[in-house]
Amino acid sequence: MIQKIAYIWYPVTDMNRAIEFYNELLGLTLLFKGEDWSELEIDGQRLALRKGATLPEHNDLSVPGVSFLAKPIEQVIATLSRKGVQFAEGLKLYPYGKLATFRDPDGNLLGLYEPPPHKDG
């Protein structure tokens, strides 16, 4: 039976540029690098990069994407912004948490997420 998500993959056009973004800029651990397929890891989850796959059209923020847990989110946004990451709409506040979205060099949607604080009672 299904046990967990094995990996999530994104299409990329330039494997070296993508690995630099995910490994060096975002800090994911590079597990292996291939010409057409590479994998990175963050806290036991794998994110794979597939070169040559068809890139979807990203005209809005309603397409699926990966969101990374970020605490405190404001600090992570500031750090990534200093490294050149451009956030699509800035920080958004919702009853279910704080969100900020950005894109990788190929236009794949990514996000940062901070859950709301737990309230006792």
Secondary structure, 3 states (H helix, E strand, C coil): CCCCCCCEEEEECCHHHHHHHHHHHCCCEEEEECCCEEEEEECCEEEEEEECCCCCCCCCCCCCCEEEECCCHHHHHHHHHHCCCCECCCCEEECCEEEEEEECCCCCEEEEEECCCCCCC
